[in-house]
Amino acid sequence: MIEAHLAEGNLIEAVRAYDTYRALVKRDLGVEPGGELSGLTRNFCRSATRNREVAAARVRRA
């Protein structure tokens, strides 16, 4: 579900799905999600930030 939201560019829903999953595994299993899953939203945020910065720089140069 998280990957589907990210593929659509919907970071808010991706983070919401991650937070829901994180709470469930913490409550039921007493563990945190693995690094690969945690990295999905983190990497998407970094990429989106870079893309916005590049777009803003292009607008300033135009």
Phi and psi in degrees as GROMACS dihedral restraints (atoms count N, CA, C in turn):
[ dihedral_restraints ]
;  ai    aj    ak    al  type     phi  dphi    fc
    3     4     5     6     1   -60.2    20    10
    4     5     6     7     1   -47.5    20    10
    6     7     8     9     1   -62.4    20    10
    7     8     9    10     1   -36.8    20    10
    9    10    11    12     1   -63.8    20    10
   10    11    12    13     1   -44.7    20    10
   12    13    14    15     1   -62.5    20    10
   13    14    15    16     1   -42.1    20    10
   15    16    17    18     1   -65.3    20    10
   16    17    18    19     1   -39.0    20    10
   18    19    20    21     1   -62.5    20    10
   19    20    21    22     1   -30.1    20    10
   21    22    23    24     1   -83.8    20    10
   22    23    24    25     1    -6.7    20    10
   24    25    26    27     1    80.1    20    10
   25    26    27    28     1    17.7    20    10
   27    28    29    30     1   -98.9    20    10
   28    29    30    31     1    81.2    20    10
   30    31    32    33     1   -64.9    20    10
   31    32    33    34     1   -37.8    20    10
   33    34    35    36     1   -60.6    20    10
   34    35    36    37     1   -46.9    20    10
   36    37    38    39     1   -69.1    20    10
   37    38    39    40     1   -34.2    20    10
   39    40    41    42     1   -63.2    20    10
   40    41    42    43     1   -45.0    20    10
   42    43    44    45     1   -66.3    20    10
   43    44    45    46     1   -39.4    20    10
   45    46    47    48     1   -61.6    20    10
   46    47    48    49     1   -44.1    20    10
   48    49    50    51     1   -64.3    20    10
   49    50    51    52     1   -41.5    20    10
   51    52    53    54     1   -62.3    20    10
   52    53    54    55     1   -45.6    20    10
   54    55    56    57     1   -62.3    20    10
   55    56    57    58     1   -39.2    20    10
   57    58    59    60     1   -63.7    20    10
   58    59    60    61     1   -47.4    20    10
   60    61    62    63     1   -61.6    20    10
   61    62    63    64     1   -44.5    20    10
   63    64    65    66     1   -59.2    20    10
   64    65    66    67     1   -44.4    20    10
   66    67    68    69     1   -63.6    20    10
   67    68    69    70     1   -40.1    20    10
   69    70    71    72     1   -65.9    20    10
   70    71    72    73     1   -47.7    20    10
   72    73    74    75     1   -69.5    20    10
   73    74    75    76     1   -31.7    20    10
   75    76    77    78     1   -65.7    20    10
   76    77    78    79     1   -46.2    20    10
   78    79    80    81     1   -68.8    20    10
   79    80    81    82     1   -47.1    20    10
   81    82    83    84     1   -83.3    20    10
   82    83    84    85     1   -32.8    20    10
   84    85    86    87     1  -116.3    20    10
   85    86    87    88     1   -14.8    20    10
   87    88    89    90     1    73.2    20    10
   88    89    90    91     1    24.5    20    10
   90    91    92    93     1  -129.7    20    10
   91    92    93    94     1   166.1    20    10
   93    94    95    96     1   -96.9    20    10
   94    95    96    97     1   155.4    20    10
   96    97    98    99     1   -59.1    20    10
   97    98    99   100     1   154.6    20    10
   99   100   101   102     1   -67.9    20    10
  100   101   102   103     1   163.7    20    10
  102   103   104   105     1   -61.8    20    10
  103   104   105   106     1   -33.6    20    10
  105   106   107   108     1   -64.7    20    10
  106   107   108   109     1   -44.5    20    10
  108   109   110   111     1   -67.9    20    10
  109   110   111   112     1   -42.8    20    10
  111   112   113   114     1   -61.7    20    10
  112   113   114   115     1   -35.1    20    10
  114   115   116   117     1   -70.4    20    10
  115   116   117   118     1   -21.8    20    10
  117   118   119   120     1   -57.1    20    10
  118   119   120   121     1   -54.9    20    10
  120   121   122   123     1   -71.8    20    10
  121   122   123   124     1   -36.3    20    10
  123   124   125   126     1   -62.3    20    10
  124   125   126   127     1   -46.1    20    10
  126   127   128   129     1   -66.3    20    10
  127   128   129   130     1   -37.6    20    10
  129   130   131   132     1   -63.4    20    10
  130   131   132   133     1   -42.4    20    10
  132   133   134   135     1   -61.5    20    10
  133   134   135   136     1   -43.9    20    10
  135   136   137   138     1   -61.8    20    10
  136   137   138   139     1   -44.5    20    10
  138   139   140   141     1   -63.8    20    10
  139   140   141   142     1   -43.5    20    10
  141   142   143   144     1   -63.7    20    10
  142   143   144   145     1   -39.4    20    10
  144   145   146   147     1   -63.8    20    10
  145   146   147   148     1   -45.2    20    10
  147   148   149   150     1   -60.8    20    10
  148   149   150   151     1   -43.5    20    10
  150   151   152   153     1   -62.6    20    10
  151   152   153   154     1   -41.0    20    10
  153   154   155   156     1   -65.4    20    10
  154   155   156   157     1   -39.9    20    10
  156   157   158   159     1   -64.7    20    10
  157   158   159   160     1   -42.4    20    10
  159   160   161   162     1   -63.9    20    10
  160   161   162   163     1   -45.1    20    10
  162   163   164   165     1   -62.5    20    10
  163   164   165   166     1   -41.4    20    10
  165   166   167   168     1   -64.7    20    10
  166   167   168   169     1   -39.0    20    10
  168   169   170   171     1   -65.4    20    10
  169   170   171   172     1   -38.4    20    10
  171   172   173   174     1   -65.0    20    10
  172   173   174   175     1   -39.8    20    10
  174   175   176   177     1   -64.7    20    10
  175   176   177   178     1   -41.9    20    10
  177   178   179   180     1   -64.4    20    10
  178   179   180   181     1   -35.5    20    10
  180   181   182   183     1   -75.7    20    10
  181   182   183   184     1   -23.4    20    10
